[in-house]
């Protein structure tokens, strides 16, 4: 089971838990099931309308200051 976060063009969306294994398959499924899907995320990977597929870089730890 994987979970996917999605958003639509009317500021709706949510989280779906399903047996879909790839982000690409999830995008197709969500576009068929919900009107106006504009973004789907799974972990650091995402798809965005007008941008396509991408992956977010991990956050770098901030330098600690001793004071």
PyMOL Python script that loads the backbone (N, CA, C, O; Angstrom):
from pymol import cmd

cmd.read_pdbstr("""\
ATOM      1  N   UNK A   1       0.843  -1.193   0.000  1.00  0.00           N
ATOM      2  CA  UNK A   1       0.000   0.000   0.000  1.00  0.00           C
ATOM      3  C   UNK A   1       0.877   1.242   0.000  1.00  0.00           C
ATOM      4  O   UNK A   1       1.885   1.315   0.704  1.00  0.00           O
ATOM      5  N   UNK A   2       0.474   2.208  -0.800  1.00  0.00           N
ATOM      6  CA  UNK A   2       1.156   3.500  -0.836  1.00  0.00           C
ATOM      7  C   UNK A   2       0.119   4.594  -0.674  1.00  0.00           C
ATOM      8  O   UNK A   2      -1.061   4.407  -0.970  1.00  0.00           O
ATOM      9  N   UNK A   3       0.580   5.729  -0.204  1.00  0.00           N
ATOM     10  CA  UNK A   3      -0.311   6.879  -0.096  1.00  0.00           C
ATOM     11  C   UNK A   3       0.171   7.967  -1.029  1.00  0.00           C
ATOM     12  O   UNK A   3       1.372   8.171  -1.203  1.00  0.00           O
ATOM     13  N   UNK A   4      -0.778   8.663  -1.628  1.00  0.00           N
ATOM     14  CA  UNK A   4      -0.508   9.756  -2.550  1.00  0.00           C
ATOM     15  C   UNK A   4      -1.303  10.973  -2.096  1.00  0.00           C
ATOM     16  O   UNK A   4      -2.485  10.871  -1.767  1.00  0.00           O
ATOM     17  N   UNK A   5      -0.640  12.121  -2.081  1.00  0.00           N
ATOM     18  CA  UNK A   5      -1.300  13.387  -1.773  1.00  0.00           C
ATOM     19  C   UNK A   5      -1.616  14.042  -3.105  1.00  0.00           C
ATOM     20  O   UNK A   5      -0.770  14.062  -4.000  1.00  0.00           O
ATOM     21  N   UNK A   6      -2.828  14.580  -3.250  1.00  0.00           N
ATOM     22  CA  UNK A   6      -3.160  15.242  -4.512  1.00  0.00           C
ATOM     23  C   UNK A   6      -3.918  16.536  -4.260  1.00  0.00           C
ATOM     24  O   UNK A   6      -4.550  16.722  -3.219  1.00  0.00           O
ATOM     25  N   UNK A   7      -3.835  17.425  -5.246  1.00  0.00           N
ATOM     26  CA  UNK A   7      -4.541  18.708  -5.187  1.00  0.00           C
ATOM     27  C   UNK A   7      -5.235  18.943  -6.526  1.00  0.00           C
ATOM     28  O   UNK A   7      -4.789  18.465  -7.569  1.00  0.00           O
ATOM     29  N   UNK A   8      -6.334  19.688  -6.469  1.00  0.00           N
ATOM     30  CA  UNK A   8      -7.082  20.009  -7.686  1.00  0.00           C
ATOM     31  C   UNK A   8      -7.074  21.514  -7.924  1.00  0.00           C
ATOM     32  O   UNK A   8      -6.681  22.294  -7.057  1.00  0.00           O
ATOM     33  N   UNK A   9      -7.518  21.907  -9.120  1.00  0.00           N
ATOM     34  CA  UNK A   9      -7.510  23.315  -9.497  1.00  0.00           C
ATOM     35  C   UNK A   9      -8.531  24.162  -8.748  1.00  0.00           C
ATOM     36  O   UNK A   9      -8.523  25.386  -8.885  1.00  0.00           O
ATOM     37  N   UNK A  10      -9.407  23.549  -7.962  1.00  0.00           N
ATOM     38  CA  UNK A  10     -10.358  24.311  -7.149  1.00  0.00           C
ATOM     39  C   UNK A  10     -10.021  24.197  -5.662  1.00  0.00           C
ATOM     40  O   UNK A  10     -10.896  24.262  -4.799  1.00  0.00           O
ATOM     41  N   UNK A  11      -8.704  24.021  -5.385  1.00  0.00           N
ATOM     42  CA  UNK A  11      -8.185  23.966  -4.015  1.00  0.00           C
ATOM     43  C   UNK A  11      -8.771  22.833  -3.175  1.00  0.00           C
ATOM     44  O   UNK A  11      -8.906  22.956  -1.958  1.00  0.00           O
ATOM     45  N   UNK A  12      -9.111  21.747  -3.828  1.00  0.00           N
ATOM     46  CA  UNK A  12      -9.565  20.540  -3.125  1.00  0.00           C
ATOM     47  C   UNK A  12      -8.479  19.487  -3.292  1.00  0.00           C
ATOM     48  O   UNK A  12      -7.458  19.735  -3.934  1.00  0.00           O
ATOM     49  N   UNK A  13      -8.690  18.365  -2.738  1.00  0.00           N
ATOM     50  CA  UNK A  13      -7.726  17.279  -2.860  1.00  0.00           C
ATOM     51  C   UNK A  13      -7.755  16.433  -1.618  1.00  0.00           C
ATOM     52  O   UNK A  13      -8.740  16.426  -0.880  1.00  0.00           O
ATOM     53  N   UNK A  14      -6.669  15.714  -1.386  1.00  0.00           N
ATOM     54  CA  UNK A  14      -6.619  14.870  -0.213  1.00  0.00           C
ATOM     55  C   UNK A  14      -5.522  13.851  -0.314  1.00  0.00           C
ATOM     56  O   UNK A  14      -4.543  14.030  -1.038  1.00  0.00           O
ATOM     57  N   UNK A  15      -5.697  12.773   0.425  1.00  0.00           N
ATOM     58  CA  UNK A  15      -4.744  11.673   0.449  1.00  0.00           C
ATOM     59  C   UNK A  15      -5.497  10.413   0.061  1.00  0.00           C
ATOM     60  O   UNK A  15      -6.619  10.183   0.514  1.00  0.00           O
ATOM     61  N   UNK A  16      -4.877   9.604  -0.775  1.00  0.00           N
ATOM     62  CA  UNK A  16      -5.485   8.340  -1.156  1.00  0.00           C
ATOM     63  C   UNK A  16      -4.500   7.219  -0.839  1.00  0.00           C
ATOM     64  O   UNK A  16      -3.320   7.305  -1.178  1.00  0.00           O
ATOM     65  N   UNK A  17      -4.986   6.185  -0.196  1.00  0.00           N
ATOM     66  CA  UNK A  17      -4.201   5.002   0.139  1.00  0.00           C
ATOM     67  C   UNK A  17      -4.660   3.893  -0.791  1.00  0.00           C
ATOM     68  O   UNK A  17      -5.842   3.550  -0.817  1.00  0.00           O
ATOM     69  N   UNK A  18      -3.722   3.323  -1.562  1.00  0.00           N
ATOM     70  CA  UNK A  18      -4.133   2.340  -2.571  1.00  0.00           C
ATOM     71  C   UNK A  18      -2.990   1.383  -2.896  1.00  0.00           C
ATOM     72  O   UNK A  18      -1.880   1.516  -2.382  1.00  0.00           O
ATOM     73  N   UNK A  19      -3.287   0.423  -3.758  1.00  0.00           N
ATOM     74  CA  UNK A  19      -2.309  -0.564  -4.199  1.00  0.00           C
ATOM     75  C   UNK A  19      -1.568  -0.140  -5.456  1.00  0.00           C
ATOM     76  O   UNK A  19      -0.853  -0.955  -6.038  1.00  0.00           O
ATOM     77  N   UNK A  20      -1.709   1.085  -5.889  1.00  0.00           N
ATOM     78  CA  UNK A  20      -1.003   1.583  -7.072  1.00  0.00           C
ATOM     79  C   UNK A  20       0.466   1.759  -6.697  1.00  0.00           C
ATOM     80  O   UNK A  20       0.782   2.417  -5.706  1.00  0.00           O
ATOM     81  N   UNK A  21       1.352   1.178  -7.481  1.00  0.00           N
ATOM     82  CA  UNK A  21       2.773   1.134  -7.117  1.00  0.00           C
ATOM     83  C   UNK A  21       3.601   2.300  -7.639  1.00  0.00           C
ATOM     84  O   UNK A  21       4.620   2.629  -7.031  1.00  0.00           O
ATOM     85  N   UNK A  22       3.206   2.943  -8.744  1.00  0.00           N
ATOM     86  CA  UNK A  22       4.045   4.007  -9.297  1.00  0.00           C
ATOM     87  C   UNK A  22       3.309   5.333  -9.316  1.00  0.00           C
ATOM     88  O   UNK A  22       2.081   5.379  -9.395  1.00  0.00           O
ATOM     89  N   UNK A  23       4.076   6.407  -9.242  1.00  0.00           N
ATOM     90  CA  UNK A  23       3.507   7.747  -9.299  1.00  0.00           C
ATOM     91  C   UNK A  23       2.797   7.974 -10.631  1.00  0.00           C
ATOM     92  O   UNK A  23       1.732   8.590 -10.668  1.00  0.00           O
ATOM     93  N   UNK A  24       3.372   7.485 -11.709  1.00  0.00           N
ATOM     94  CA  UNK A  24       2.778   7.652 -13.032  1.00  0.00           C
ATOM     95  C   UNK A  24       1.384   7.029 -13.106  1.00  0.00           C
ATOM     96  O   UNK A  24       0.455   7.629 -13.648  1.00  0.00           O
ATOM     97  N   UNK A  25       1.248   5.827 -12.557  1.00  0.00           N
ATOM     98  CA  UNK A  25      -0.061   5.167 -12.536  1.00  0.00           C
ATOM     99  C   UNK A  25      -1.034   5.926 -11.639  1.00  0.00           C
ATOM    100  O   UNK A  25      -2.217   6.049 -11.959  1.00  0.00           O
ATOM    101  N   UNK A  26      -0.538   6.428 -10.530  1.00  0.00           N
ATOM    102  CA  UNK A  26      -1.396   7.176  -9.599  1.00  0.00           C
ATOM    103  C   UNK A  26      -1.915   8.454 -10.242  1.00  0.00           C
ATOM    104  O   UNK A  26      -3.080   8.807 -10.059  1.00  0.00           O
ATOM    105  N   UNK A  27      -1.069   9.153 -10.990  1.00  0.00           N
ATOM    106  CA  UNK A  27      -1.503  10.380 -11.669  1.00  0.00           C
ATOM    107  C   UNK A  27      -2.648  10.068 -12.630  1.00  0.00           C
ATOM    108  O   UNK A  27      -3.671  10.753 -12.616  1.00  0.00           O
ATOM    109  N   UNK A  28      -2.487   9.048 -13.455  1.00  0.00           N
ATOM    110  CA  UNK A  28      -3.540   8.665 -14.397  1.00  0.00           C
ATOM    111  C   UNK A  28      -4.834   8.294 -13.697  1.00  0.00           C
ATOM    112  O   UNK A  28      -5.914   8.716 -14.111  1.00  0.00           O
ATOM    113  N   UNK A  29      -4.728   7.511 -12.643  1.00  0.00           N
ATOM    114  CA  UNK A  29      -5.914   7.092 -11.887  1.00  0.00           C
ATOM    115  C   UNK A  29      -6.616   8.292 -11.270  1.00  0.00           C
ATOM    116  O   UNK A  29      -7.833   8.427 -11.395  1.00  0.00           O
ATOM    117  N   UNK A  30      -5.865   9.165 -10.607  1.00  0.00           N
ATOM    118  CA  UNK A  30      -6.474  10.320  -9.943  1.00  0.00           C
ATOM    119  C   UNK A  30      -7.092  11.294 -10.938  1.00  0.00           C
ATOM    120  O   UNK A  30      -8.126  11.896 -10.649  1.00  0.00           O
ATOM    121  N   UNK A  31      -6.470  11.458 -12.110  1.00  0.00           N
ATOM    122  CA  UNK A  31      -7.048  12.330 -13.135  1.00  0.00           C
ATOM    123  C   UNK A  31      -8.363  11.782 -13.655  1.00  0.00           C
ATOM    124  O   UNK A  31      -9.261  12.551 -13.998  1.00  0.00           O
ATOM    125  N   UNK A  32      -8.490  10.471 -13.719  1.00  0.00           N
ATOM    126  CA  UNK A  32      -9.743   9.867 -14.151  1.00  0.00           C
ATOM    127  C   UNK A  32     -10.808   9.953 -13.070  1.00  0.00           C
ATOM    128  O   UNK A  32     -11.988  10.133 -13.370  1.00  0.00           O
ATOM    129  N   UNK A  33     -10.405   9.827 -11.832  1.00  0.00           N
ATOM    130  CA  UNK A  33     -11.355   9.774 -10.714  1.00  0.00           C
ATOM    131  C   UNK A  33     -11.821  11.149 -10.248  1.00  0.00           C
ATOM    132  O   UNK A  33     -12.974  11.306  -9.845  1.00  0.00           O
ATOM    133  N   UNK A  34     -10.937  12.147 -10.300  1.00  0.00           N
ATOM    134  CA  UNK A  34     -11.258  13.484  -9.796  1.00  0.00           C
ATOM    135  C   UNK A  34     -11.019  14.536 -10.879  1.00  0.00           C
ATOM    136  O   UNK A  34     -10.050  14.456 -11.634  1.00  0.00           O
ATOM    137  N   UNK A  35     -11.896  15.500 -10.941  1.00  0.00           N
ATOM    138  CA  UNK A  35     -11.804  16.558 -11.944  1.00  0.00           C
ATOM    139  C   UNK A  35     -10.735  17.585 -11.537  1.00  0.00           C
ATOM    140  O   UNK A  35     -10.689  18.008 -10.382  1.00  0.00           O
ATOM    141  N   UNK A  36      -9.882  17.979 -12.482  1.00  0.00           N
ATOM    142  CA  UNK A  36      -8.951  19.077 -12.276  1.00  0.00           C
ATOM    143  C   UNK A  36      -7.740  18.790 -11.419  1.00  0.00           C
ATOM    144  O   UNK A  36      -7.255  19.691 -10.735  1.00  0.00           O
ATOM    145  N   UNK A  37      -7.229  17.566 -11.429  1.00  0.00           N
ATOM    146  CA  UNK A  37      -6.038  17.251 -10.630  1.00  0.00           C
ATOM    147  C   UNK A  37      -4.843  18.020 -11.206  1.00  0.00           C
ATOM    148  O   UNK A  37      -4.557  17.934 -12.400  1.00  0.00           O
ATOM    149  N   UNK A  38      -4.146  18.775 -10.339  1.00  0.00           N
ATOM    150  CA  UNK A  38      -3.016  19.585 -10.787  1.00  0.00           C
ATOM    151  C   UNK A  38      -1.689  19.191 -10.125  1.00  0.00           C
ATOM    152  O   UNK A  38      -0.627  19.623 -10.572  1.00  0.00           O
ATOM    153  N   UNK A  39      -1.741  18.385  -9.080  1.00  0.00           N
ATOM    154  CA  UNK A  39      -0.504  17.959  -8.414  1.00  0.00           C
ATOM    155  C   UNK A  39      -0.744  16.645  -7.669  1.00  0.00           C
ATOM    156  O   UNK A  39      -1.782  16.443  -7.039  1.00  0.00           O
ATOM    157  N   UNK A  40       0.254  15.757  -7.763  1.00  0.00           N
ATOM    158  CA  UNK A  40       0.232  14.487  -7.036  1.00  0.00           C
ATOM    159  C   UNK A  40       1.630  14.299  -6.456  1.00  0.00           C
ATOM    160  O   UNK A  40       2.629  14.504  -7.147  1.00  0.00           O
ATOM    161  N   UNK A  41       1.696  13.907  -5.184  1.00  0.00           N
ATOM    162  CA  UNK A  41       2.975  13.705  -4.513  1.00  0.00           C
ATOM    163  C   UNK A  41       3.015  12.340  -3.846  1.00  0.00           C
ATOM    164  O   UNK A  41       2.002  11.833  -3.365  1.00  0.00           O
ATOM    165  N   UNK A  42       4.218  11.754  -3.829  1.00  0.00           N
ATOM    166  CA  UNK A  42       4.449  10.508  -3.093  1.00  0.00           C
ATOM    167  C   UNK A  42       5.895  10.568  -2.626  1.00  0.00           C
ATOM    168  O   UNK A  42       6.823  10.434  -3.423  1.00  0.00           O
ATOM    169  N   UNK A  43       6.074  10.770  -1.339  1.00  0.00           N
ATOM    170  CA  UNK A  43       7.432  10.958  -0.820  1.00  0.00           C
ATOM    171  C   UNK A  43       8.003  12.260  -1.363  1.00  0.00           C
ATOM    172  O   UNK A  43       7.348  13.301  -1.311  1.00  0.00           O
ATOM    173  N   UNK A  44       9.231  12.201  -1.887  1.00  0.00           N
ATOM    174  CA  UNK A  44       9.839  13.392  -2.488  1.00  0.00           C
ATOM    175  C   UNK A  44       9.512  13.525  -3.969  1.00  0.00           C
ATOM    176  O   UNK A  44       9.821  14.549  -4.578  1.00  0.00           O
ATOM    177  N   UNK A  45       8.893  12.510  -4.556  1.00  0.00           N
ATOM    178  CA  UNK A  45       8.555  12.559  -5.977  1.00  0.00           C
ATOM    179  C   UNK A  45       7.197  13.230  -6.166  1.00  0.00           C
ATOM    180  O   UNK A  45       6.310  13.108  -5.321  1.00  0.00           O
ATOM    181  N   UNK A  46       7.048  13.938  -7.280  1.00  0.00           N
ATOM    182  CA  UNK A  46       5.783  14.619  -7.545  1.00  0.00           C
ATOM    183  C   UNK A  46       5.539  14.753  -9.042  1.00  0.00           C
ATOM    184  O   UNK A  46       6.449  14.592  -9.855  1.00  0.00           O
ATOM    185  N   UNK A  47       4.305  15.049  -9.383  1.00  0.00           N
ATOM    186  CA  UNK A  47       3.905  15.448 -10.715  1.00  0.00           C
ATOM    187  C   UNK A  47       3.089  16.717 -10.540  1.00  0.00           C
ATOM    188  O   UNK A  47       2.240  16.796  -9.652  1.00  0.00           O
ATOM    189  N   UNK A  48       3.349  17.729 -11.398  1.00  0.00           N
ATOM    190  CA  UNK A  48       2.586  18.967 -11.354  1.00  0.00           C
ATOM    191  C   UNK A  48       2.176  19.338 -12.773  1.00  0.00           C
ATOM    192  O   UNK A  48       2.981  19.251 -13.700  1.00  0.00           O
ATOM    193  N   UNK A  49       0.931  19.749 -12.939  1.00  0.00           N
ATOM    194  CA  UNK A  49       0.414  20.186 -14.235  1.00  0.00           C
ATOM    195  C   UNK A  49       1.260  21.343 -14.743  1.00  0.00           C
ATOM    196  O   UNK A  49       1.491  22.307 -14.012  1.00  0.00           O
ATOM    197  N   UNK A  50       1.717  21.262 -15.967  1.00  0.00           N
ATOM    198  CA  UNK A  50       2.531  22.315 -16.551  1.00  0.00           C
ATOM    199  C   UNK A  50       4.009  22.187 -16.248  1.00  0.00           C
ATOM    200  O   UNK A  50       4.832  22.861 -16.868  1.00  0.00           O
ATOM    201  N   UNK A  51       4.350  21.341 -15.314  1.00  0.00           N
ATOM    202  CA  UNK A  51       5.755  21.150 -14.926  1.00  0.00           C
ATOM    203  C   UNK A  51       6.219  19.727 -15.208  1.00  0.00           C
ATOM    204  O   UNK A  51       7.375  19.508 -15.570  1.00  0.00           O
ATOM    205  N   UNK A  52       5.329  18.771 -15.043  1.00  0.00           N
ATOM    206  CA  UNK A  52       5.681  17.375 -15.255  1.00  0.00           C
ATOM    207  C   UNK A  52       6.179  16.722 -13.986  1.00  0.00           C
ATOM    208  O   UNK A  52       5.830  17.135 -12.880  1.00  0.00           O
ATOM    209  N   UNK A  53       7.004  15.690 -14.157  1.00  0.00           N
ATOM    210  CA  UNK A  53       7.501  14.913 -13.031  1.00  0.00           C
ATOM    211  C   UNK A  53       8.792  15.526 -12.496  1.00  0.00           C
ATOM    212  O   UNK A  53       9.587  16.094 -13.245  1.00  0.00           O
ATOM    213  N   UNK A  54       8.980  15.399 -11.195  1.00  0.00           N
ATOM    214  CA  UNK A  54      10.195  15.908 -10.573  1.00  0.00           C
ATOM    215  C   UNK A  54      10.409  15.249  -9.228  1.00  0.00           C
ATOM    216  O   UNK A  54       9.617  14.419  -8.780  1.00  0.00           O
ATOM    217  N   UNK A  55      11.497  15.641  -8.601  1.00  0.00           N
ATOM    218  CA  UNK A  55      11.812  15.120  -7.277  1.00  0.00           C
ATOM    219  C   UNK A  55      12.392  16.252  -6.443  1.00  0.00           C
ATOM    220  O   UNK A  55      13.266  16.991  -6.898  1.00  0.00           O
ATOM    221  N   UNK A  56      11.901  16.378  -5.228  1.00  0.00           N
ATOM    222  CA  UNK A  56      12.383  17.407  -4.317  1.00  0.00           C
ATOM    223  C   UNK A  56      13.702  16.963  -3.701  1.00  0.00           C
ATOM    224  O   UNK A  56      13.882  15.788  -3.382  1.00  0.00           O
ATOM    225  N   UNK A  57      14.612  17.898  -3.539  1.00  0.00           N
ATOM    226  CA  UNK A  57      15.891  17.617  -2.887  1.00  0.00           C
ATOM    227  C   UNK A  57      15.664  17.474  -1.377  1.00  0.00           C
ATOM    228  O   UNK A  57      14.819  18.168  -0.812  1.00  0.00           O
ATOM    229  N   UNK A  58      16.402  16.593  -0.731  1.00  0.00           N
ATOM    230  CA  UNK A  58      16.280  16.507   0.726  1.00  0.00           C
ATOM    231  C   UNK A  58      16.752  17.812   1.367  1.00  0.00           C
ATOM    232  O   UNK A  58      17.648  18.479   0.850  1.00  0.00           O
ATOM    233  N   UNK A  59      16.147  18.162   2.482  1.00  0.00           N
ATOM    234  CA  UNK A  59      16.561  19.361   3.197  1.00  0.00           C
ATOM    235  C   UNK A  59      17.949  19.155   3.786  1.00  0.00           C
ATOM    236  O   UNK A  59      18.258  18.093   4.325  1.00  0.00           O
ATOM    237  N   UNK A  60      18.778  20.186   3.675  1.00  0.00           N
ATOM    238  CA  UNK A  60      20.108  20.121   4.270  1.00  0.00           C
ATOM    239  C   UNK A  60      20.000  20.521   5.735  1.00  0.00           C
ATOM    240  O   UNK A  60      19.279  21.462   6.066  1.00  0.00           O
ATOM    241  N   UNK A  61      20.698  19.830   6.604  1.00  0.00           N
ATOM    242  CA  UNK A  61      20.653  20.206   8.022  1.00  0.00           C
ATOM    243  C   UNK A  61      21.240  21.610   8.192  1.00  0.00           C
ATOM    244  O   UNK A  61      22.254  21.954   7.585  1.00  0.00           O
ATOM    245  N   UNK A  62      20.591  22.393   9.015  1.00  0.00           N
ATOM    246  CA  UNK A  62      21.091  23.747   9.264  1.00  0.00           C
ATOM    247  C   UNK A  62      22.302  23.673  10.183  1.00  0.00           C
ATOM    248  O   UNK A  62      22.392  22.822  11.068  1.00  0.00           O
ATOM    249  N   UNK A  63      23.225  24.589   9.943  1.00  0.00           N
ATOM    250  CA  UNK A  63      24.411  24.651  10.812  1.00  0.00           C
ATOM    251  C   UNK A  63      23.988  25.059  12.212  1.00  0.00           C
ATOM    252  O   UNK A  63      23.170  25.961  12.391  1.00  0.00           O
ATOM    253  N   UNK A  64      24.541  24.403  13.172  1.00  0.00           N
ATOM    254  CA  UNK A  64      24.197  24.752  14.557  1.00  0.00           C
ATOM    255  C   UNK A  64      25.203  25.773  15.064  1.00  0.00           C
ATOM    256  O   UNK A  64      26.390  25.710  14.744  1.00  0.00           O
ATOM    257  N   UNK A  65      24.723  26.686  15.837  1.00  0.00           N
ATOM    258  CA  UNK A  65      25.573  27.728  16.411  1.00  0.00           C
ATOM    259  C   UNK A  65      25.676  27.513  17.906  1.00  0.00           C
ATOM    260  O   UNK A  65      24.665  27.381  18.597  1.00  0.00           O
ATOM    261  N   UNK A  66      26.881  27.479  18.394  1.00  0.00           N
ATOM    262  CA  UNK A  66      27.034  27.395  19.848  1.00  0.00           C
ATOM    263  C   UNK A  66      27.287  28.798  20.373  1.00  0.00           C
ATOM    264  O   UNK A  66      28.069  29.554  19.797  1.00  0.00           O
ATOM    265  N   UNK A  67      26.642  29.131  21.434  1.00  0.00           N
ATOM    266  CA  UNK A  67      26.698  30.502  21.799  1.00  0.00           C
ATOM    267  C   UNK A  67      26.988  30.831  23.148  1.00  0.00           C
ATOM    268  O   UNK A  67      27.044  32.010  23.497  1.00  0.00           O
TER     269      UNK A  67
END
""", "prot")
cmd.dss("prot")
cmd.show_as("cartoon", "prot")
cmd.util.cbc("prot")
cmd.orient("prot")
